[in-house]
Amino acid sequence: MDYLNAFLCGGILCAIGQILIDHTRLTPARILTGYVVAGVLLSAVGLYQPLADWGGAGATVPLTGFGHALARGVKTAVAEQGWLGVLTGGLTATAGGIAAAVVSAVLVALIFKPGDKR
């Protein structure tokens, strides 16, 4: 059942993104940013954690999950360090994902020839 919930949750998030691409003039970069901000806002009002509990990786892996991780990291860091946590909490909580993205990008750039589209 966990796999089905993850598939449904991730599929719904992807379907919403596809609908935004097909029926609005939003660029992919704006949709990406909107998903991260939506994750932060839904976390702030307490709605994303129940979604993550139900959807598992279908909710935590997409961009909304990144926003949720940022918000959760800031909340934890503010509780521990005070207002300094606003600046450090999000980066601390998502450092592993950011590092993985950078390392992957470097490896792909070394293997393939990067360049502009023609």
Buried (B, 14 or more C-beta within 10 A) or exposed (E): EEEEBBBEBBEBBEEBBEEBEEEEEBEEEEBBBBBBBBBBBBBBEEEBBEBBEBBBBBBBBBBBBBBBBBBBBBBBBBEEEEEEBEEBBBEEBBEEEEEEEEEEEEEEEEEEEEEEEE
